[in-house]
Amino acid sequence: DPTPNTPHEISTPSAEAYRAELESRAKTLCAQVAGVGEVDVLITLSGGFEYVYAADTRSAAGGMTTSYVTVGSGSGESLVYITEKPPAIVGVGVVCTGGTDPTVRQEITALLSAALGIGSNKIYVTGHK
């Protein structure tokens, strides 16, 4: 069987490192919103990275057949890597000073929705106790 060539040739962050980076950036953005003080952000992802490999799909009598494109031969055979897809963001929780103010909530929700490319229904903002 051919083996994927990603581990040796492509540096991919772990889902945990990706999540931590997203949280750090979101926290930095939220802290710049007027009326926001101390901020904590938690982001939930839907699993890990998905790797995409070159494939050849053809019509056959019984439907479609797909085979992966490989390079090399024998034990040196490997799949042709195209790209990777990061895990989807499932939800974002923000706890911040000022988070009980409806205007601050609206601003943070709109900001994170635009910055992360997710719906506002996946973002919850509340205040510190």
N, C-alpha and C positions, 0 to 999 in steps of 0.2 A: 504494500500500500504506500502511496506517496505520502510524504509528511509535509505539513505546512512549514514555510520558511520564515515565518515571522519572529520566532524567539531569538534567532541569531542576528538577523539583519535589521530589525526595526525596533526602536525603543518605544515601548508602550507603557504609559502610566497604569498603575493598578486602579481599580475602581475606587478604592479607599483614598488614594492620593488625588484622584480626580475630584472626588466628593469634597475633600479637605480644601482643595484649591478653589472650588466653586463657593464653598462656605466663606472662605477668607475674602474673596472678591465681593460677595454679596454683603458681608459685614461692613467692608470698607465703603461700599455704595450707600448703605442704609445710614451709616454714621454721618454722612454728609447732608442728609435731609434735614431741613429746618425743623426744630422742635424735638429732634431725636438726641438722646444722650447715650448711655451705655447700651450696647447691642449684643445679642447672642443670636446666631443663626444655625438652624439644623436643616440639612437637605437630605431627602431620602431618594435613592436611585433604584431603578428596576433591574438589578443584577449587575453584570459586568460588561466589558467591551465585546462587541460582535465583530468578527473578522470576515471580510468579504473576499472570496477567491474567484478567479476567472472561471467561467463555466461555458460549456457549449450545449445549447438546448436545441433539439431538433424534433420535428414532427415525425411520429411513427404511426403505424397502423392502429395501435392500441392507445394512442395519446401522445404525450410529449416524453422525450427521454433527455436526461441531463447528465453530462459527464464533466468532471473538472479538468481544466487545462493543466498539464504538468510540463516540467522541464527536466532534462536529465534522463537517466535511465538506471534501472536496477536499484541498488541501495542509495544512489545519489538522486533519485527521482523526488521532486518536490512540487507542491501546488504553486500556482502563480497567484501571488498575493496582490490584491487591488487596493484595498483600503480597510479602515476599521471604523466602526460606528460606536460612539460613546453611549453609555447607558442613559436611558431616558430619566428625566427628573419626574418623580412621582408626587413629591410634595415639598413645601418649604414652610418652616415654622420660624417666626421672628418674635423674640421677646426683647423689648427695648423700653428705656425711659421715654415717655411720651407716647407709647403705643396705645394708651387708652383714649387718646384724642382722635376723633373720627377723621379729621383732616390728615393727620400723620399716617393713620392706617391706610387711607386712600392713596396717599403719595407713595408709601413704601410698596403697597400692592401693585400699583401701576408701574413703578420703577422696576421691580423684580420681574413682573410679567414681561415687560419689554426686554430687559437685559438677558433673561434666561430663556425667552421664547416659550413661555408656558402660560396657560390660562390663569386668570385671577382666582378661579375656584380651587387652585392647587396651592394657594398662599394663605397663611393665617398669621395675623399680626396681633400681638397683645402687649400689655404693659408689664413692667417689673412689679413685683409685690412690695 
